[in-house]
């Protein structure tokens, strides 16, 4: 059909095609009676947790290409908002992000990769809105309790220090800070946070609360004027495009501050298309932020591939620009924060929705989606039944838009039947006659009609093909000035494993990887009692894993290397695998689980703290064997399950320990 689905007054369509559309329904786009709410932008969320972990390990030019698809204006997703986790040393969904303050007297504003990511986003879009939110906190913040608000002054200072560090060390101005989600907000803390921000010269930093549910925060805002004065935005997670009446009564900005969370295939793209429009149509939400920004973590972790695009193979350079990138572009490339929604937005007669935005300078952008129910299901909340059918729609431009003569047209067609989708395709400009135009809308389409001529479907040459994680992999951690605090490809699940320079060791172990936490963090996730970092290919079955280990806790210390680790993220506590432990009391143990409940072998090892030991684990078929310092320690332990999984390192508890000369030789 080419561009023939567009028409003005005459539909140039064959009779058989035109019969599938109903007679046109007319929708008026008008600003004569005023406009709606101010648009605050579309964004992505890095964190909650460790969802950008593998991105930093990509080599150039692929890493920069990926960043361009996310942040570069008029190129790809062209995001308006970047929200990042304020690392809390704790498991917060897919891994652990390090804190800027492991301990009360500690302060390091170069840990992790969120600083780098914010700078890269800002480099591409200087106007991008930056948001920080802590999902968890180091244990010292709660003074031994798994709750951060019993000492609100400590917690507020901890968060404000991160914002001050962003400016001092990275020249980053944080625009918003959120209140910890997953558990109830704390009014006293919110007020104290506002006071602490102001006292620190951060009056311009605004507060999002409660970054969880509409209730009970909205009722508290209506009843407590001081609290209302402290909160600028009510943020809801996965609102299902709906809000509550009390939220509207507060007259606050309403945001979907975490949304999507859906596998990024075409149905995921349909979910994103539907909620981007209907969050405003149904709920008057003026910003929508995708969890997550980019699926850059091992796919077998929880919520695999739930990002706007996929970049989970830094070893190959392969990445995939998924459909949500181009669905985002339908809005982001033709609007900006500060534009205003029209009051005349709504649902289409035969299903779907339309929104219209203006910069109040004569520009108009209209976004239309006709996503059907089964092709736009999000992972949460449940989606009630609805019907969408092909339809004709006439739009009448009135008010300041009546004189518009032409609109640029961009279209995405999911084409679920043919499985040959086309995304973000530029069509022939549409002539507007007497302020009117008509569209024939099929099912599962997205249109942008706009006076803006700046759109572009950016592209790069295809990245390298996808490959498995290398069968032979080694890392001696000998990096004097590492660009990031974590070693490549290691995905910390519980605990924090950082590059470490041992200035007192003149020998071969000056540069190591060290687990640095000695206290359980404050977290909502069921993190393990043991610290663990996974790496490699989840499909690995048979391999030999070798690593030098160094315990720093006398008598109570313990470390492990592991193979076939079958779970991570929020499920890490129940992980199974082959775990080879040595302890500072001179014993060893081989277990079939991280919790150490199923013992396959145990005995004396002679291992002690403050001495280096070389562990070697071989797993082949149903048998596992282990060596210590080059000599067999145990052999032929029977391993029936699991059949495959990652390699891993870790410690017996939250304790200091070091790892060096990590090596894997695996079979496929």
C-alpha angles and dihedrals in degrees: 000000000000108000094337095113086081121078139163112200100332121052108218094206136125116258093246091053096045092053089068091066127073121232110283121278114209123231121187121218106197140155097186091105093046131267137277132245126326113262113238101186148254120278151169132232125227109194141021072135143352094302094144093047098120096039095079091057095061116113122231138297090027096057092054091046090055091049090050091054088054105039115009110111116245093006113082132331088346090197121209096199136042117190118188137186118253093225115242104183089250143109106262104169113307100016149321127295118201122247125235086229115040087171136018094260093040128099127170121156097185100068120114129006105272092092089054092046093051091050092049091049091048091048090059098037114021089188096056115131113238122208130182125198129174113222091180141004138221112266095250091067090068097041092231098325126107090234128083101203105068086085101034094170090059093047093047092050090048092054094042090051088059091053092047090047091052089059099038099046103025106022090237120149110210110213102190138017123200132214117244111277134209092055131052122290122246117228095201091053094049091053092046091048090054090049093048092048092051093045089053094053093258099121090136093060108098128208127236115201140224097347089201125059134358091239138092094008095065093056091048090052090053092050101038116056093186091054090046089054090054098050122072102172133030106217122198129190119224094344094174088235091294135107134187129254094245090057089058090048092059090064088217125139109271118213137178089225093181123022146139103044088169135135106269100234120114093286087053089051088052091051090053093047092052098047095043088064102030097047084074100031093052103022109022089234110161099195132039122192122194122224101238129028096198133358095237102146133083106297094225090063117096116295093014114198094007095140135101087256137001128250108156102135112070089156091064101028090232119145135162127223098216128202096263089068091062094039087056090051091060087072107021099051093054103038138044134201106275093045114117132233116233118240087232099080127117152113126324117243094244095038135286129075145250134209129187128200134185137192088215088240096093099280121125131188122187121190119192128186129185100182115163122225100255092044096052105044113143121205089248147060106020112263116232116224120274137159131233123184136173112281147166117239128191118201120202116202114210139164114027090351096060093095096055109123103180140023130198112234130213122177140189121192118190093194095193092178097054093031088219103115124182119204132200096352118175112228133192111291114264120238114223114212120198089345092301139109135167129215130195104218121198124195119283099019136132123204132186117195112184148157087223115102097187100093121122135173097223120209144179131192112281112281119239116290121271116270136178121258108280113277090219114045132167136177126176092178091229097154114134097193106019115196089219132030094234127070117246117280096358107128110200109216100174121005130016122271112195138175109266133193112205102205092186094058113083091177134082094295102067091115114049144146111252133195101222108183121100097172134053110254126230106263142150091217124090093248118181127260086234125062116237140174120193130206142172137024119346089211093062112126110158119037149131116234123191130183139160112233135195124191120207100186113084115228095343098056125110140167137185145195118206146190135198092026101178105190140044142162117038088352096056094107090068096044118143127200140105109305119187109196132186123187137207091238090069100262137110135205136190115207136181092220141041091240089061096231099124108059118198098175139351141172147116120329106165090227119153139181120266095033131093119245129184115223122194124186124189121188120183124164109314096342135082131187134184138207130199120204091342097311128101111258101171136355146186097025105171114241114184098166149065101034096200144003147127129308115246148182128204151137136262093244139344095309142127114270137148136222130196142169095025113189136172130188109185137178125221 
